[in-house]
């Protein structure tokens, strides 16, 4: 599955054409103030609750691995997002 380029309501995460979410969900994730919050917001939108409950990042004997292309998309987006703390937060 690839993101439909003509639909502006859908965004490719991390530049990968096969990892897509709605623009509103994408903007909500980018509004996160911490890298962990951004990651969790993308995880919630890219994986179902059932998948997250029965999977691990790399997989084990008992659990399947999460989709590596989706994980790569999150990492790619995270690497270009800048998180800064204001003087008030310090």
N, C-alpha and C positions, 0 to 999 in steps of 0.2 A: 504494500500500500504506500502510496506517495501523497504528499500534501497537494491539494489542488491549487495550482498557482493562480488561477483566476478568482479565487475566493479570498477576500481580504480578511475574513473573520477567522482564518486558520493560519497558524504560524508554525514554521519548522523550528524545532528546538535544536540549538547547537549547530545550525546549518545543515542538518541531516534531513533530506527530503522525505524519509520514511518515518520520522518521529515528529508527530504533529499534535498540537493542542489548540484550543480556542484562544483567540487574541485576548479576551478578557481574563482568562485563566493565566495566560502568559504574563500579562501586565501585572496581575496580582502577585505572581511569583517574584517578578522583578522588583516589586515594592518592598520586599523583605529587607530588613536592616542587618541581618547576619547571614553568613554563608549556609549555616545549618538550616535556617528557616527557608531559604531559597531552595535548598535541596529537598527538604520535606514537602514543600508545596509542589515541586515538579514530580516527586515520587507519587504523591496523592493523585495527580492528574494523569500520569503515564501508566500507572499500574492499578489494577483493581485491588480492593481490600483483601479478597481471597488469595490473589497472587502474592501479595505482601506477607500474608500470614503463613503461606506454605513455601516460601522461598528465602534464600539468603543471597548475599551479593555474588558470591562465587560458587555456591552450591556445596552440598555435603552428601553423604550417603543417604540421609533421610530427607533432604530438602533439595529442590531444583534451584538452579541459578537464575537470577533475574536476567532479562533480555540484555545482552551486552551492548547492543546498539543504542538502546534507551539510556543505559548507564553512561555510555560514552557521550551521548548528547547532553546529558546533565553536566558531566564533567567539562565538556567543551564550553558550555554556556557559563558555567561557574568560573572558568579560567579567565574569561573576559569581563566579568562583572567586578567592579571595584567596590569594596566596602571600606568606608572611612568612618572614624568616630569624631564627633565634634568635641570641642574643648569642654563642653558641658558634660559629655558622657565620661570624660576621663576622671 
